[in-house]
């Protein structure tokens, strides 16, 4: 978006075109999370699976780990939602521009800006 003293301009096509990078970032986030999750689950639980210590660690860190994976999934969701919002915004700017073009052709200069 570009703003000057007398005008506002938006490259709606540029927003739509370049916005694919946000979707690519979301896909990359998914890949990283999947890779990290696979690496983590391929090894045993570091605190073991027997005894009170193991139980306490699982209750604390096991739950924290579940929350961490959920939060990382939310990052990709947020990236996709941001990309969707940018596309909706670009479409809105484009539609507004179309209406402005149509409207500007309907003014009669003899009426000082009034419609024909």
TORLUM-152344 format. One line per field, with one value per atom (N, C-alpha, C): residue in three letters; atom name; z, x, y. Coordinates in Angstrom, 2 decimals, always signed. Each point is the difference from the previous one (the first is absolute). Example, Ala and Ser with C-alpha at 12.3 -4.5 7.8 and 13.67 -1.06 7.14 Angstrom:
resn	(ALA,ALA,ALA,SER,SER,SER)
name	(N,CA,C,N,CA,C)
up	(+7.80,+0.00,+0.00,-0.72,+0.06,+0.73)
east	(+13.19,-0.89,+0.90,-0.35,+0.82,-0.77)
north	(-5.69,+1.19,+1.20,+1.05,+1.19,+1.09)
//
This chain:
resn	(UNK,UNK,UNK,UNK,UNK,UNK,UNK,UNK,UNK,UNK,UNK,UNK,UNK,UNK,UNK,UNK,UNK,UNK,UNK,UNK,UNK,UNK,UNK,UNK,UNK,UNK,UNK,UNK,UNK,UNK,UNK,UNK,UNK,UNK,UNK,UNK,UNK,UNK,UNK,UNK,UNK,UNK,UNK,UNK,UNK,UNK,UNK,UNK,UNK,UNK,UNK,UNK,UNK,UNK,UNK,UNK,UNK,UNK,UNK,UNK,UNK,UNK,UNK,UNK,UNK,UNK,UNK,UNK,UNK,UNK,UNK,UNK,UNK,UNK,UNK,UNK,UNK,UNK,UNK,UNK,UNK,UNK,UNK,UNK,UNK,UNK,UNK,UNK,UNK,UNK,UNK,UNK,UNK,UNK,UNK,UNK,UNK,UNK,UNK,UNK,UNK,UNK,UNK,UNK,UNK,UNK,UNK,UNK,UNK,UNK,UNK,UNK,UNK,UNK,UNK,UNK,UNK,UNK,UNK,UNK,UNK,UNK,UNK,UNK,UNK,UNK,UNK,UNK,UNK,UNK,UNK,UNK,UNK,UNK,UNK,UNK,UNK,UNK,UNK,UNK,UNK,UNK,UNK,UNK,UNK,UNK,UNK,UNK,UNK,UNK,UNK,UNK,UNK,UNK,UNK,UNK,UNK,UNK,UNK,UNK,UNK,UNK,UNK,UNK,UNK,UNK,UNK,UNK,UNK,UNK,UNK,UNK,UNK,UNK,UNK,UNK,UNK,UNK,UNK,UNK,UNK,UNK,UNK,UNK,UNK,UNK,UNK,UNK,UNK,UNK,UNK,UNK,UNK,UNK,UNK,UNK,UNK,UNK,UNK,UNK,UNK,UNK,UNK,UNK,UNK,UNK,UNK,UNK,UNK,UNK,UNK,UNK,UNK,UNK,UNK,UNK,UNK,UNK,UNK,UNK,UNK,UNK,UNK,UNK,UNK,UNK,UNK,UNK,UNK,UNK,UNK,UNK,UNK,UNK,UNK,UNK,UNK,UNK,UNK,UNK,UNK,UNK,UNK,UNK,UNK,UNK,UNK,UNK,UNK,UNK,UNK,UNK,UNK,UNK,UNK,UNK,UNK,UNK,UNK,UNK,UNK,UNK,UNK,UNK,UNK,UNK,UNK,UNK,UNK,UNK,UNK,UNK,UNK,UNK,UNK,UNK,UNK,UNK,UNK,UNK,UNK,UNK,UNK,UNK,UNK,UNK,UNK,UNK,UNK,UNK,UNK,UNK,UNK,UNK,UNK,UNK,UNK,UNK,UNK,UNK,UNK,UNK,UNK,UNK,UNK,UNK,UNK,UNK,UNK,UNK,UNK,UNK,UNK,UNK,UNK,UNK,UNK,UNK,UNK,UNK,UNK,UNK,UNK,UNK,UNK,UNK,UNK,UNK,UNK,UNK,UNK,UNK,UNK,UNK,UNK,UNK,UNK,UNK,UNK,UNK,UNK,UNK,UNK,UNK,UNK,UNK,UNK,UNK)
name	(N,CA,C,N,CA,C,N,CA,C,N,CA,C,N,CA,C,N,CA,C,N,CA,C,N,CA,C,N,CA,C,N,CA,C,N,CA,C,N,CA,C,N,CA,C,N,CA,C,N,CA,C,N,CA,C,N,CA,C,N,CA,C,N,CA,C,N,CA,C,N,CA,C,N,CA,C,N,CA,C,N,CA,C,N,CA,C,N,CA,C,N,CA,C,N,CA,C,N,CA,C,N,CA,C,N,CA,C,N,CA,C,N,CA,C,N,CA,C,N,CA,C,N,CA,C,N,CA,C,N,CA,C,N,CA,C,N,CA,C,N,CA,C,N,CA,C,N,CA,C,N,CA,C,N,CA,C,N,CA,C,N,CA,C,N,CA,C,N,CA,C,N,CA,C,N,CA,C,N,CA,C,N,CA,C,N,CA,C,N,CA,C,N,CA,C,N,CA,C,N,CA,C,N,CA,C,N,CA,C,N,CA,C,N,CA,C,N,CA,C,N,CA,C,N,CA,C,N,CA,C,N,CA,C,N,CA,C,N,CA,C,N,CA,C,N,CA,C,N,CA,C,N,CA,C,N,CA,C,N,CA,C,N,CA,C,N,CA,C,N,CA,C,N,CA,C,N,CA,C,N,CA,C,N,CA,C,N,CA,C,N,CA,C,N,CA,C,N,CA,C,N,CA,C,N,CA,C,N,CA,C,N,CA,C,N,CA,C,N,CA,C,N,CA,C,N,CA,C,N,CA,C,N,CA,C,N,CA,C,N,CA,C,N,CA,C,N,CA,C,N,CA,C,N,CA,C,N,CA,C,N,CA,C,N,CA,C,N,CA,C,N,CA,C,N,CA,C,N,CA,C,N,CA,C,N,CA,C,N,CA,C,N,CA,C,N,CA,C,N,CA,C,N,CA,C)
up	(+0.00,+0.00,+0.00,-0.78,-0.08,+0.28,+0.87,+0.35,-0.25,-0.72,-0.15,+0.52,-0.16,+0.52,-0.72,-1.25,-0.78,-0.47,+0.28,-0.52,+0.86,-0.24,+0.63,-1.12,-0.03,-1.05,+0.61,-0.58,+0.46,-1.21,+0.08,-1.06,+0.36,-0.29,+0.36,-0.68,-1.25,-0.69,+0.68,+0.43,+0.69,+1.34,+0.73,+1.27,-0.26,-0.97,-0.31,-0.48,-0.84,-0.57,+1.07,+0.81,+0.99,+1.25,+0.20,+1.19,+0.04,-1.13,-0.03,+0.92,+0.20,+0.89,+1.44,+0.40,+1.35,+0.12,-1.05,-0.01,+0.00,-0.75,-0.02,+1.39,+0.71,+1.36,+0.92,-0.17,+0.81,-0.31,-1.27,-0.37,+0.59,-0.04,+0.56,+1.51,+0.66,+1.44,+0.29,-0.79,+0.17,-0.16,-1.00,-0.24,+1.19,+0.50,+1.14,+1.23,+0.26,+1.17,-0.16,-1.20,-0.23,+0.19,-0.53,+0.14,+1.47,+0.72,+1.42,+0.81,-0.31,+0.73,-0.28,-1.24,-0.35,+0.70,+0.02,+0.67,+1.49,+0.60,+1.44,+0.33,-0.79,+0.31,-0.36,-0.76,-0.35,+1.15,+0.99,+1.17,+1.19,+0.95,+1.19,+0.87,+0.89,+0.94,+0.86,+0.06,+0.71,+1.48,+0.64,+1.44,+0.31,-1.02,+0.21,+0.16,+0.29,+0.11,+1.27,+0.99,+1.25,+1.20,+1.02,+1.27,+0.13,+1.21,+0.33,-0.78,-0.11,-0.72,-1.44,-0.65,-1.38,-0.10,+0.96,+0.00,+0.14,+0.94,+0.21,-1.24,-0.58,-1.21,-1.15,-0.15,-1.08,+0.21,+1.23,+0.30,-0.31,+0.28,-0.20,-1.42,-0.36,-1.31,-1.15,+0.28,-1.05,-0.46,+0.97,-0.33,-0.69,+0.48,-0.62,-1.45,-0.25,-1.36,-0.92,+0.50,-0.79,-0.34,+0.97,-0.22,-1.01,+0.08,-0.95,-1.43,-0.23,-1.36,-0.48,+0.90,-0.39,-0.36,+0.79,-0.29,-1.34,-0.29,-1.28,-1.16,+0.19,-1.04,-0.20,+1.10,-0.10,-0.81,+0.03,-0.78,-1.48,-0.50,-1.41,-0.31,+0.91,-0.19,-0.08,+0.89,-0.01,-1.29,-0.50,-1.26,-1.14,-0.05,-1.06,+0.13,+1.23,+0.20,-0.41,+0.29,-0.42,-1.52,-0.65,-1.46,-0.58,+0.58,-0.45,+0.16,+1.13,+0.24,-0.98,-0.34,-0.98,-1.36,-0.38,-1.29,+0.00,+1.10,+0.08,-0.09,+0.66,-0.06,-1.41,-0.69,-1.38,-0.90,+0.19,-0.81,+0.29,+1.28,+0.35,-0.63,+0.02,-0.65,-1.50,-0.60,-1.44,-0.36,+0.79,-0.26,+0.18,+1.01,+0.22,-1.18,-0.51,-1.16,-1.21,-0.21,-1.11,+0.14,+1.21,+0.24,-0.23,+0.45,-0.19,-1.48,-0.78,-1.44,-0.64,+0.37,-0.55,+0.41,+1.27,+0.51,-0.64,-0.18,-0.53,-1.41,-0.75,-1.34,-0.02,+1.15,+0.02,+0.50,+0.26,+0.46,-1.19,+0.14,-1.03,+0.49,-0.68,+0.45,+0.00,-0.81,-0.05,+1.28,+0.78,+1.25,+1.22,-0.26,+1.05,+0.86,-0.67,+0.70,+0.18,-0.35,+0.14,-1.07,+0.21,-0.97,-1.18,-1.10,-1.20,+0.15)
east	(+0.86,-0.86,+0.90,-0.41,+0.75,-0.95,+0.42,-0.83,+0.80,-0.60,+0.61,-1.00,+0.33,-0.86,-1.35,-0.02,-1.22,-0.58,+0.66,-0.53,+0.39,-0.70,+0.27,+0.05,+1.03,+0.07,+0.39,-0.54,+0.25,+0.28,+1.03,+0.30,-0.69,-1.30,-0.79,+0.55,+0.42,+0.58,+1.30,+0.79,+1.25,-0.25,-1.02,-0.34,-0.37,-0.87,-0.42,+1.17,+0.82,+1.14,+1.02,+0.38,+1.06,-0.49,-1.29,-0.57,+0.25,+0.29,+0.29,+1.17,+0.87,+1.15,-0.43,-1.10,-0.50,-0.51,-0.70,-0.44,+1.21,+1.03,+1.21,+0.65,-0.04,+0.55,-0.80,-1.31,-0.84,+0.33,+0.17,+0.38,+1.36,+0.93,+1.34,-0.09,-0.84,-0.20,-0.52,-0.98,-0.51,+1.11,+0.84,+1.10,+0.96,+0.36,+0.93,-0.61,-1.26,-0.67,-0.09,-0.38,-0.08,+1.36,+1.04,+1.35,+0.42,-0.23,+0.38,-0.81,-1.29,-0.85,+0.43,+0.32,+0.48,+1.32,+0.89,+1.29,-0.20,-0.90,-0.25,-0.65,-0.97,-0.70,+0.82,+1.06,+0.83,+0.91,+0.14,+0.81,-0.94,+0.50,-0.82,-0.11,-0.96,-0.18,+1.26,+0.62,+1.28,-0.06,-1.14,-0.10,-0.48,-0.09,-0.41,-1.49,-0.40,-1.43,-0.37,+0.90,-0.26,+0.28,-0.79,+0.26,-0.69,+0.07,-0.64,+0.62,+1.32,+0.68,-0.50,-0.06,-0.48,-1.43,-0.83,-1.40,-0.10,+0.76,-0.03,+0.50,+1.07,+0.55,-1.00,-0.65,-0.98,-1.17,-0.45,-1.10,+0.37,+1.23,+0.45,+0.48,+1.06,+0.61,-0.75,-0.62,-0.79,-1.15,-0.68,-1.10,+0.52,+1.13,+0.60,+0.38,+0.49,+0.37,-1.23,-1.10,-1.24,-0.44,+0.09,-0.38,+0.93,+1.28,+0.96,-0.35,-0.30,-0.35,-1.27,-0.96,-1.23,+0.28,+0.82,+0.34,+0.73,+0.89,+0.71,-0.96,-0.99,-1.03,-0.78,-0.25,-0.72,+0.77,+1.32,+0.80,-0.33,-0.04,-0.32,-1.43,-0.91,-1.40,-0.06,+0.70,+0.01,+0.60,+1.04,+0.60,-1.01,-0.71,-0.99,-1.16,-0.42,-1.08,+0.44,+1.24,+0.52,+0.04,+0.42,+0.04,-1.41,-0.95,-1.39,-0.53,+0.31,-0.44,+0.61,+1.26,+0.65,-0.65,-0.36,-0.67,-1.37,-0.75,-1.31,+0.16,+1.02,+0.26,+0.33,+0.84,+0.36,-1.23,-0.86,-1.23,-0.89,-0.08,-0.80,+0.54,+1.32,+0.60,-0.26,+0.11,-0.22,-1.45,-0.93,-1.42,-0.29,+0.59,-0.18,+0.53,+1.15,+0.58,-0.93,-0.58,-0.94,-1.21,-0.54,-1.15,+0.40,+1.18,+0.46,+0.14,+0.50,+0.14,-1.37,-0.94,-1.36,-0.68,+0.17,-0.64,+0.57,+1.30,+0.62,-0.48,-0.42,-0.50,-1.42,-0.67,-1.39,-0.18,+1.07,-0.12,-0.09,-0.81,-0.16,+0.70,+1.08,+0.75,-0.83,-1.06,-0.83,-0.80,-0.18,-0.76,+0.92,+1.26,+1.01,+0.09,+0.08,+0.21,-1.25,-1.16,-1.22,-0.11,-0.91,-0.20,-0.82,+0.16,-0.77,-1.44)
north	(-1.16,+1.16,+1.22,+0.97,+1.24,+1.16,+0.88,+1.15,+1.26,+0.93,+1.31,+1.02,+1.24,+1.05,+0.03,-0.42,+0.13,-1.32,-1.11,-1.26,-1.18,-1.08,-1.28,-1.02,-0.81,-1.02,-1.34,-1.06,-1.35,-0.87,-0.81,-0.97,-1.31,-0.08,-1.18,-1.26,+0.12,-1.15,-0.43,+0.96,-0.31,-0.69,+0.44,-0.65,-1.45,-0.23,-1.36,-0.85,+0.57,-0.74,-0.35,+0.97,-0.21,-0.72,-0.05,-0.62,-1.51,-0.60,-1.44,-0.33,+0.96,-0.23,-0.25,+0.60,-0.23,-1.44,-0.47,-1.40,-0.94,+0.35,-0.82,-0.03,+1.11,+0.04,-0.92,-0.03,-0.89,-1.46,-0.32,-1.37,-0.37,+0.94,-0.24,-0.20,+0.78,-0.16,-1.40,-0.47,-1.36,-1.04,+0.19,-0.95,-0.04,+1.17,+0.07,-0.67,+0.28,-0.59,-1.51,-0.47,-1.44,-0.67,+0.63,-0.55,-0.06,+1.09,+0.05,-1.01,-0.11,-0.95,-1.43,-0.31,-1.34,-0.31,+0.98,-0.20,-0.23,+0.77,-0.12,-1.34,-0.44,-1.24,-1.24,+0.17,-1.15,-0.44,+0.86,-0.36,-0.24,-0.72,-0.28,+1.25,-0.05,+1.10,+0.09,+1.18,+0.14,-0.35,+0.13,-0.25,-1.41,-0.84,-1.39,-0.15,-1.24,-0.26,-0.77,-0.02,-0.71,+0.91,-0.19,+0.68,+1.35,+0.52,+1.28,+1.16,-0.03,+1.08,+0.07,-1.15,-0.05,+0.51,-0.40,+0.43,+1.52,+0.57,+1.46,+0.75,-0.51,+0.65,-0.06,-1.14,-0.13,+0.96,+0.12,+0.91,+1.44,+0.35,+1.39,+0.23,-0.66,+0.25,-0.66,-1.12,-0.65,+0.88,+0.60,+0.92,+1.25,+0.51,+1.19,-0.29,-1.21,-0.37,-0.04,-0.54,-0.02,+1.43,+0.87,+1.41,+0.65,-0.30,+0.55,-0.40,-1.28,-0.44,+0.70,+0.18,+0.69,+1.46,+0.67,+1.39,+0.14,-0.93,+0.04,-0.22,-0.85,-0.17,+1.30,+0.71,+1.27,+1.04,-0.06,+0.95,-0.15,-1.23,-0.23,+0.43,-0.27,+0.43,+1.52,+0.69,+1.47,+0.54,-0.64,+0.44,-0.13,-1.11,-0.20,+1.00,+0.25,+0.97,+1.41,+0.34,+1.31,+0.10,-1.07,-0.01,+0.12,-0.72,+0.09,+1.43,+0.62,+1.38,+0.97,-0.19,+0.88,-0.14,-1.21,-0.21,+0.66,-0.15,+0.67,+1.51,+0.54,+1.43,+0.44,-0.76,+0.34,-0.02,-0.99,-0.07,+1.20,+0.40,+1.17,+1.27,+0.19,+1.16,-0.02,-1.17,-0.13,+0.32,-0.50,+0.28,+1.48,+0.62,+1.44,+0.79,-0.40,+0.68,-0.11,-1.18,-0.19,+0.92,+0.10,+0.88,+1.46,+0.38,+1.38,+0.34,-0.94,+0.22,+0.16,-0.87,+0.09,+1.30,+0.39,+1.20,+1.26,+0.04,+1.22,+0.32,-1.00,+0.25,+0.53,+0.02,+0.44,+1.43,+0.72,+1.38,+0.95,+1.01,+1.01,+1.27,+0.41,+1.18,+1.28,+0.05,+1.21,+0.19,-1.06,+0.12,+0.07,+0.27,+0.12,-1.26,-1.14,-1.26,-0.83,+0.54,-0.78,-1.08,-0.91,-1.08,+0.51,-0.71,+0.36,-0.36)
//
